[in-house]
Amino acid sequence: MAVIAPILGRLVKALVTLLAIAVLNFFLIHAAPGDPAVVLAGEAGAADEQMIAQLRERFGLDQPFHVQLGSYVWNIVRLDFGYSFRQGAPVLDLILDRLPATLILTLTAFCISLTLGIALGVAASARVGKASDSLLTTLALLFYATPLYWAALMAVLVFSVELGWLPGFGYETVGAGYTGLARIGDVIRHLILPASTLGLFFMAVYMRMTRASMLEVAQMDFVKTARAKGLSGPVIRRRHVLRNAILPVVTLAGLQAGQLVGGAVLTETVFAWPGIGRLMFESLAARDYNTILGVFLVSAAMVIAFNILTDLVYRLVDPRIGARA
């Protein structure tokens, strides 16, 4: 119960937060200028008043605002995200179809950024003040300062167009008909550029945090005691310094994991990756309110899930947190 009770409490808070986000997103989307009925009528080539009125009645846009809000909240409680008038399919089906691609991209980028960031941060802290430390720090700053969309475009130009090493667009080779391991390998080849572009941007943050935290912990008394006992430098860094220095990195990783979803919008658009980020971009251009609201809600749920997972990982890394909770 000592473990389950905090998790249940966080789940209840997460549901309340999601409901508040859903209501806020509904207000923001409907406050934006433009009418989806006008967009649809214009695409159909019949933008007359009768056609627009029929479309507004069909999708409930003619109802008072509070009625639309109440219907939307009730549908969300029933996990009914509505119908996409632009895509001609239920919003939930569209999201579930695109969600696996986004999860593959974001989780791969997260693993790349966290693994490389911690490894390079440890390496830089062990060589503080040397040329290699300055080189690693400069590279991290360069990756962080480079706009994500520009890095994505340059990656396509260099590694796909000029060198021809990797495919630059899509989720898999269209029409190839790969199955089994061949299909997995094809997806991995398409994943390398977008995941690396997204991961290297956040890797710089984890590297700088790990380096600073390692240097701070290395000055503490228990580390000096370990040195006095005659333990070697690598053992001290691994068992004593890194274990305590990793806590701020875990916290930062949990907070920034949700930002990967936001970064995936640009990455998926540049690399034509068929995830929910690209779906949101397409829906924004089409004024597809239901799809936009559904993607926003699922993205918020992913951010909250990452934060809950971070709390659990934090308890594993530092058992003292569970004892104090």
C-alpha positions as CSV (number, residue, x, y, z in Angstrom):
1,M,0.0,0.0,0.0
2,A,2.9,2.4,0.7
3,V,3.8,2.1,-3.1
4,I,0.3,1.8,-4.5
5,A,-1.3,4.8,-2.6
6,P,1.0,7.5,-4.1
7,I,0.5,6.0,-7.6
8,L,-3.3,6.1,-7.2
9,G,-3.1,9.7,-5.9
10,R,-1.0,10.7,-8.9
11,L,-3.5,9.0,-11.3
12,V,-6.4,10.9,-9.8
13,K,-4.5,14.2,-10.2
14,A,-3.6,13.2,-13.7
15,L,-7.2,12.7,-14.7
16,V,-8.2,16.0,-13.2
17,T,-5.3,17.7,-15.0
18,L,-6.3,16.1,-18.3
19,L,-9.9,17.3,-17.9
20,A,-8.7,20.9,-17.2
21,I,-6.4,20.7,-20.2
22,A,-9.2,19.5,-22.4
23,V,-11.4,22.5,-21.4
24,L,-8.6,25.0,-21.8
25,N,-7.7,23.6,-25.3
26,F,-11.4,23.8,-26.3
27,F,-11.5,27.5,-25.3
28,L,-8.2,28.3,-27.1
29,I,-9.1,26.4,-30.3
30,H,-12.5,28.1,-30.6
31,A,-11.0,31.5,-29.9
32,A,-8.8,31.2,-33.0
33,P,-10.1,33.0,-36.1
34,G,-11.6,31.1,-38.9
35,D,-14.5,28.7,-39.5
36,P,-14.0,25.1,-40.4
37,A,-17.3,25.0,-42.3
38,V,-16.1,27.8,-44.6
39,V,-12.8,25.8,-45.2
40,L,-14.8,22.7,-46.1
41,A,-17.2,24.5,-48.3
42,G,-14.4,26.2,-50.1
43,E,-12.6,22.9,-50.8
44,A,-15.8,21.5,-52.1
45,G,-16.2,24.4,-54.5
46,A,-19.6,25.4,-53.1
47,A,-18.9,28.2,-50.5
48,D,-22.5,29.5,-50.5
49,E,-24.4,30.4,-47.4
50,Q,-26.7,27.3,-47.6
51,M,-23.8,24.9,-47.9
52,I,-22.0,26.5,-45.0
53,A,-25.1,26.4,-42.8
54,Q,-25.6,22.7,-43.6
55,L,-22.0,22.0,-42.6
56,R,-22.3,23.9,-39.4
57,E,-25.4,22.1,-38.5
58,R,-23.9,18.7,-39.4
59,F,-20.9,19.1,-37.1
60,G,-22.7,20.9,-34.3
61,L,-21.0,24.3,-34.9
62,D,-24.3,26.1,-34.9
63,Q,-25.0,25.2,-31.3
64,P,-24.2,27.7,-28.4
65,F,-20.7,27.6,-27.1
66,H,-21.6,26.1,-23.7
67,V,-23.6,23.3,-25.4
68,Q,-20.6,22.5,-27.6
69,L,-18.3,22.5,-24.5
70,G,-20.6,20.3,-22.5
71,S,-20.9,17.8,-25.3
72,Y,-17.2,17.8,-25.9
73,V,-16.4,17.1,-22.2
74,W,-19.0,14.3,-22.0
75,N,-17.6,12.7,-25.1
76,I,-14.0,12.9,-23.7
77,V,-15.1,11.1,-20.5
78,R,-16.5,8.4,-22.7
79,L,-13.2,8.3,-24.8
80,D,-15.1,9.6,-27.8
81,F,-12.9,12.2,-29.5
82,G,-15.4,13.0,-32.2
83,Y,-15.3,12.7,-36.0
84,S,-12.7,14.3,-38.3
85,F,-14.7,16.1,-41.0
86,R,-11.4,16.6,-42.9
87,Q,-10.1,13.0,-42.8
88,G,-13.5,11.3,-42.9
89,A,-12.8,9.0,-39.9
90,P,-13.2,8.9,-36.1
91,V,-10.5,11.0,-34.4
92,L,-9.5,8.2,-32.0
93,D,-8.9,5.8,-34.9
94,L,-6.7,8.4,-36.6
95,I,-4.7,9.0,-33.4
96,L,-4.3,5.3,-32.7
97,D,-3.1,4.7,-36.2
98,R,-0.4,7.4,-35.9
99,L,0.5,7.0,-32.3
100,P,2.9,4.0,-32.6
101,A,5.1,5.9,-35.1
102,T,5.3,8.9,-32.7
103,L,6.1,6.6,-29.7
104,I,8.8,4.9,-31.7
105,L,10.4,8.2,-32.7
106,T,10.2,9.9,-29.3
107,L,11.3,6.9,-27.2
108,T,14.2,6.3,-29.5
109,A,15.2,9.9,-29.4
110,F,14.8,9.9,-25.6
111,C,17.1,6.9,-25.2
112,I,19.7,8.4,-27.5
113,S,19.7,11.8,-25.7
114,L,19.8,10.3,-22.2
115,T,22.4,7.7,-22.9
116,L,24.8,9.9,-24.8
117,G,24.2,12.9,-22.5
118,I,25.0,10.9,-19.3
119,A,28.0,9.2,-21.0
120,L,29.5,12.4,-22.4
121,G,28.8,14.3,-19.1
122,V,30.7,11.7,-17.1
123,A,33.5,11.8,-19.6
124,A,33.7,15.6,-19.5
125,S,33.6,15.7,-15.7
126,A,36.5,13.2,-15.6
127,R,38.6,15.5,-17.8
128,V,37.6,18.9,-16.4
129,G,39.8,21.7,-17.5
130,K,41.4,19.7,-20.4
131,A,41.0,20.1,-24.1
132,S,38.6,17.2,-24.4
133,D,36.3,18.7,-21.8
134,S,36.2,22.0,-23.7
135,L,35.6,20.1,-27.0
136,L,32.6,18.1,-25.5
137,T,31.1,21.2,-23.9
138,T,31.4,23.2,-27.1
139,L,29.8,20.4,-29.1
140,A,26.9,20.2,-26.6
141,L,26.4,24.0,-26.8
142,L,26.4,23.8,-30.6
143,F,23.8,21.0,-30.7
144,Y,21.6,22.9,-28.3
145,A,21.9,26.3,-30.1
146,T,21.1,24.8,-33.5
147,P,17.4,25.2,-34.5
148,L,15.8,21.8,-34.7
149,Y,14.2,22.3,-38.1
150,W,17.5,23.5,-39.6
151,A,19.4,20.5,-38.2
152,A,16.7,18.2,-39.7
153,L,16.9,19.8,-43.1
154,M,20.8,19.7,-43.1
155,A,20.6,16.0,-42.1
156,V,18.4,15.2,-45.1
157,L,20.7,17.2,-47.5
158,V,23.9,15.6,-46.2
159,F,23.1,12.0,-45.4
160,S,20.2,11.4,-47.8
161,V,20.6,13.7,-50.8
162,E,24.4,14.1,-51.0
163,L,25.8,10.9,-49.5
164,G,22.8,8.6,-50.1
165,W,23.5,6.7,-46.9
166,L,20.1,6.9,-45.3
167,P,16.5,7.5,-46.5
168,G,15.4,11.0,-45.8
169,F,11.6,10.7,-45.7
170,G,8.8,8.4,-44.6
171,Y,8.3,5.6,-42.2
172,E,9.3,2.7,-44.5
173,T,10.0,2.1,-48.2
174,V,6.7,2.5,-50.1
175,G,5.9,-0.5,-52.2
176,A,8.8,-2.6,-51.1
177,G,6.6,-5.2,-49.4
178,Y,9.1,-6.1,-46.7
179,T,8.0,-8.4,-44.0
180,G,9.6,-9.7,-40.7
181,L,13.1,-8.7,-40.0
182,A,13.5,-7.0,-43.4
183,R,10.7,-4.6,-42.5
184,I,12.1,-3.9,-39.1
185,G,15.5,-3.1,-40.6
186,D,13.8,-0.8,-43.2
187,V,12.0,1.1,-40.5
188,I,15.2,1.4,-38.4
189,R,17.0,2.9,-41.4
190,H,14.2,5.5,-41.8
191,L,14.3,6.1,-38.1
192,I,18.0,7.0,-37.8
193,L,17.9,10.5,-39.1
194,P,14.7,11.9,-37.3
195,A,15.6,10.1,-34.0
196,S,19.2,11.3,-34.1
197,T,18.2,14.9,-35.0
198,L,15.7,15.1,-32.2
199,G,17.9,13.2,-29.7
200,L,21.0,15.2,-30.2
201,F,19.2,18.5,-29.4
202,F,18.2,17.2,-25.9
203,M,21.4,15.3,-25.4
204,A,23.3,18.6,-24.9
205,V,21.1,19.5,-21.9
206,Y,21.6,16.1,-20.2
207,M,25.4,16.3,-20.8
208,R,25.7,19.7,-19.3
209,M,23.5,18.7,-16.3
210,T,25.5,15.5,-15.7
211,R,28.8,17.2,-15.9
212,A,27.8,20.0,-13.4
213,S,26.2,17.5,-11.0
214,M,29.2,15.2,-11.1
215,L,31.6,18.0,-10.3
216,E,29.3,19.2,-7.4
217,V,29.0,15.7,-5.9
218,A,32.7,15.0,-6.3
219,Q,33.4,17.7,-3.7
220,M,31.3,16.2,-1.0
221,D,32.6,14.5,2.1
222,F,31.6,11.0,1.4
223,V,33.5,11.1,-1.9
224,K,36.6,12.3,-0.1
225,T,36.2,9.5,2.4
226,A,36.0,7.0,-0.5
227,R,39.3,8.4,-1.9
228,A,40.9,8.1,1.6
229,K,40.0,4.4,1.7
230,G,42.0,3.9,-1.5
231,L,39.2,3.3,-4.0
232,S,40.2,3.9,-7.6
233,G,38.9,6.8,-9.6
234,P,36.6,4.9,-11.9
235,V,35.0,3.0,-9.0
236,I,34.4,6.3,-7.1
237,R,32.8,7.9,-10.1
238,R,30.6,4.9,-10.9
239,R,29.5,3.8,-7.4
240,H,29.5,7.0,-5.4
241,V,29.5,10.1,-7.6
242,L,27.4,9.0,-10.6
243,R,24.7,7.4,-8.4
244,N,24.1,10.6,-6.5
245,A,24.7,13.0,-9.4
246,I,22.1,11.2,-11.6
247,L,19.1,12.4,-9.5
248,P,18.9,15.9,-11.0
249,V,19.3,14.4,-14.5
250,V,16.4,12.0,-13.9
251,T,14.3,15.0,-12.8
252,L,15.2,17.0,-15.8
253,A,14.7,14.0,-18.1
254,G,11.2,13.6,-16.8
255,L,10.3,17.2,-17.4
256,Q,11.8,17.3,-20.9
257,A,10.4,14.0,-22.0
258,G,7.2,15.8,-22.7
259,Q,9.0,18.3,-24.8
260,L,10.1,15.5,-27.2
261,V,6.4,15.4,-28.3
262,G,6.5,19.0,-29.2
263,G,9.8,18.6,-31.0
264,A,8.3,15.7,-32.8
265,V,5.9,18.0,-34.6
266,L,8.8,19.7,-36.5
267,T,10.8,16.5,-36.9
268,E,7.8,14.5,-38.3
269,T,7.0,17.4,-40.7
270,V,10.5,17.7,-42.1
271,F,11.0,13.9,-42.4
272,A,7.4,13.1,-43.4
273,W,7.2,10.8,-40.4
274,P,3.6,9.6,-40.1
275,G,3.0,10.4,-36.4
276,I,0.6,12.5,-34.4
277,G,2.8,15.5,-34.7
278,R,2.4,15.5,-38.5
279,L,-1.3,14.8,-38.0
280,M,-1.6,17.9,-35.8
281,F,0.2,20.0,-38.4
282,E,-2.1,18.9,-41.2
283,S,-5.2,19.4,-39.0
284,L,-4.2,22.9,-38.1
285,A,-4.0,23.9,-41.8
286,A,-7.4,22.3,-42.4
287,R,-9.1,23.8,-39.3
288,D,-10.0,20.3,-38.2
289,Y,-11.0,21.2,-34.6
290,N,-11.8,17.7,-33.4
291,T,-8.5,16.2,-34.5
292,I,-6.5,19.1,-33.1
293,L,-8.2,18.8,-29.7
294,G,-7.7,15.0,-29.8
295,V,-4.0,15.3,-30.5
296,F,-3.6,18.0,-27.9
297,L,-5.2,15.7,-25.3
298,V,-3.2,12.7,-26.2
299,S,0.0,14.7,-26.1
300,A,-0.9,16.0,-22.7
301,A,-1.6,12.5,-21.5
302,M,1.9,11.4,-22.7
303,V,3.5,14.3,-20.8
304,I,1.7,13.4,-17.6
305,A,2.5,9.7,-18.1
306,F,6.2,10.6,-18.5
307,N,6.1,12.6,-15.2
308,I,4.4,9.7,-13.3
309,L,7.0,7.3,-14.7
310,T,9.8,9.7,-13.6
311,D,8.4,9.6,-10.0
312,L,8.6,5.8,-10.0
313,V,12.1,5.8,-11.5
314,Y,13.2,8.4,-8.9
315,R,12.0,6.1,-6.1
316,L,14.1,3.3,-7.6
317,V,17.2,5.5,-7.9
318,D,16.8,7.0,-4.4
319,P,14.9,4.7,-2.1
320,R,15.0,7.4,0.6
321,I,12.2,9.2,-1.3
322,G,9.9,6.3,-0.9
323,A,10.7,6.1,2.8
324,R,9.8,9.8,3.3
325,A,6.6,9.7,1.2
